[in-house]
Each structure stands twice: as C-alpha cells, then as structure tokens.
Amino acid sequence: MDARLLTIGGVMVVGFALGVALRGAIKPPSAPKPRPMLPTDLKTEVERLIAANKVIDAIKLVRQQTNCGLKEAKDMVDGLKK
C-alpha cells in the first residue's frame, strides 16, 4: 500500500491509496450561496413577529413559506433583526 498525506480543512490525514491517487479527490469548499430575498408581505410579517419578540415563530413562518432549512431560515430572520 502507498501511504499519502492529505490536508483536509487544516487537518493532516493519512490516506492509503490502492492504485488511486488522492490528488483532486477533495474539492475545496464552494462560495456560500446568496441568501434568497423574502417577498415583501412575508418580510413585513417576519419583522412584526421579531418586534413582538416571537423570533421562533418568525423562523417557523420563513421555513413554511420558503421551504428552506432551519439554519437558512434562522440566518434570514437574524439578518432582519439587525
């Protein structure tokens, strides 16, 4: 077996290649996806919920209306809180 060192996310990893080169096997992280814009009516409702200190309800509403994940919805709501 051929032992090779590979750095993944700043961590040195030992890989054993069985006739397969490790070079190019790991892709660098891609640029973050741009945040989608909320429709005006949804943005207004989310801002109202934030003002009423109902952040969790605002996140739930964004998830329901946009079909995005929890982290994306939280990031959108946090972006409106600032």
C-alpha positions as CSV (number, residue, x, y, z in Angstrom):
1,M,0.0,0.0,0.0
2,D,1.0,3.5,-0.7
3,A,0.6,6.0,2.2
4,R,0.0,9.6,1.3
5,L,-0.6,12.7,3.5
6,L,-3.5,14.9,2.6
7,T,-4.6,18.1,4.3
8,I,-8.4,18.4,4.8
9,G,-9.7,21.5,6.5
10,G,-6.3,22.2,8.0
11,V,-6.0,18.6,9.5
12,M,-3.4,16.3,8.2
13,V,-4.8,13.0,7.2
14,V,-3.0,9.8,6.2
15,G,-4.6,8.1,3.2
16,F,-3.8,4.7,1.7
17,A,-4.3,4.6,-2.0
18,L,-4.8,1.3,-3.7
19,G,-3.8,2.5,-7.1
20,V,-5.9,5.6,-6.8
21,A,-4.4,9.0,-6.5
22,L,-5.6,11.1,-3.6
23,R,-4.8,14.3,-5.5
24,G,-8.0,16.0,-6.6
25,A,-10.2,13.7,-4.5
26,I,-11.2,16.5,-2.2
27,K,-12.8,19.6,-3.6
28,P,-12.3,23.0,-1.9
29,P,-15.4,24.4,-0.3
30,S,-17.5,26.5,-2.7
31,A,-18.6,30.0,-2.1
32,P,-21.6,30.5,0.2
33,K,-24.9,30.6,-1.6
34,P,-26.6,34.0,-1.7
35,R,-29.4,34.5,0.7
36,P,-32.8,34.5,-1.1
37,M,-34.8,37.6,-0.8
38,L,-38.1,37.4,1.1
39,P,-41.3,38.6,-0.6
40,T,-42.4,41.9,0.8
41,D,-45.5,40.6,2.5
42,L,-43.5,37.8,4.2
43,K,-40.8,40.2,5.2
44,T,-43.4,42.6,6.8
45,E,-44.9,39.7,8.8
46,V,-41.5,38.4,9.9
47,E,-40.5,41.9,11.1
48,R,-43.8,42.2,13.0
49,L,-43.0,38.9,14.7
50,I,-39.5,40.0,15.5
51,A,-40.8,43.2,17.0
52,A,-43.2,41.2,19.2
53,N,-40.2,39.1,20.4
54,K,-41.5,36.0,18.6
55,V,-38.3,35.0,16.8
56,I,-39.1,31.3,16.8
57,D,-42.5,31.9,15.2
58,A,-40.7,34.1,12.6
59,I,-38.3,31.3,11.8
60,K,-41.1,28.8,11.5
61,L,-43.0,31.1,9.2
62,V,-39.9,31.6,7.0
63,R,-39.4,27.8,6.8
64,Q,-43.0,27.2,5.9
65,Q,-43.1,29.9,3.2
66,T,-39.7,29.3,1.6
67,N,-39.1,25.6,2.1
68,C,-35.6,26.3,3.3
69,G,-33.8,24.6,6.2
70,L,-33.6,25.7,9.8
71,K,-30.2,27.3,9.5
72,E,-31.1,29.2,6.4
73,A,-34.4,30.4,7.9
74,K,-32.6,31.5,11.2
75,D,-30.0,33.3,9.2
76,M,-32.7,35.2,7.3
77,V,-34.5,36.2,10.4
78,D,-31.3,37.2,12.2
79,G,-30.4,39.3,9.2
80,L,-33.7,41.2,9.6
81,K,-33.1,41.7,13.3
82,K,-30.1,43.9,12.8
